[in-house]
């Protein structure tokens, strides 16, 4: 509104306003009085705005816009930061799990069916993912993972047919993938699956549940949208940073432990998947990782 009012100021009023802006010690009421006085001034016709008045109008308009934008950005930043500064925790069974924390972001819904000292059995609800093939020969190669993450992040943050920004979810999943025509299910935000005969992996983001099947389509042809059906998994949580050797060791331990389960067995063709819940700056002992295998109920 102010830029419009300034166009009605007299030459004397303009000079007074410019002097006030240059001298911050003068009371702000001077500007208010000048603007108010224009409301009772009847000009016979609109005159051309002077260069000084135009510059003043522009300064006020930009200052107002910048203030509004800054307040909105600060509000959004505070909201997002709080999700990481005040994380949520899973139910812990050990001291190691008690120290773990995950961001307060949406994650895949599941129900715990049973627990033991070594793992827990979960029934995971269906969800949608966006996935892309990763470069590199491992699921934990930094360069390959970064490239794939960026491709998926671009889709999530607006590189889609609706130019819509979607919320980030958690965790990041890394999964081996069997490229022999057998369909394998996946889980949560970022899932990485290896294509055995091509030495490739696939990374996936879990999509916010509010969209359901009505997700915007990716503009990048390397990104694909899929639905992951309901499944049952055996899961073990651990802290620290993940590498290939750690995954192999923990997978072997989990498979051996499941051989003694009375109700569940590893599903034929099941390949290991790793969930990583935390951003890179999280301390190792606070990081929550999970290794999982898909299982099925034993026949009675």
Secondary structure, DSSP 8 states (H G I E B T S, - for coil): -HHHHHTT--HHHHHHHHHHHH-TTS-THHHHHHHHHGGG---SS-----HHHHHHHHHHHHHHHHHHHHHHHHHHHHHHHHHHHS-B----SSHHHHH--B-S-B---EEEEEE-SS-EEEEE--EEEEEEEESSSSTT-HHHHHHHHHHHHHHHBT-BTT--B---BS-EEEE-B--SS------SSB--EEEGGGTEEEEEEE--GGGTT----BSSTT-EEEEE--EEEEEEEE-S---HHHHHHHHHHHHHHHTT-SSEEE-TT---EEEE-S-TTS-GGG--EEEEEEEEE---
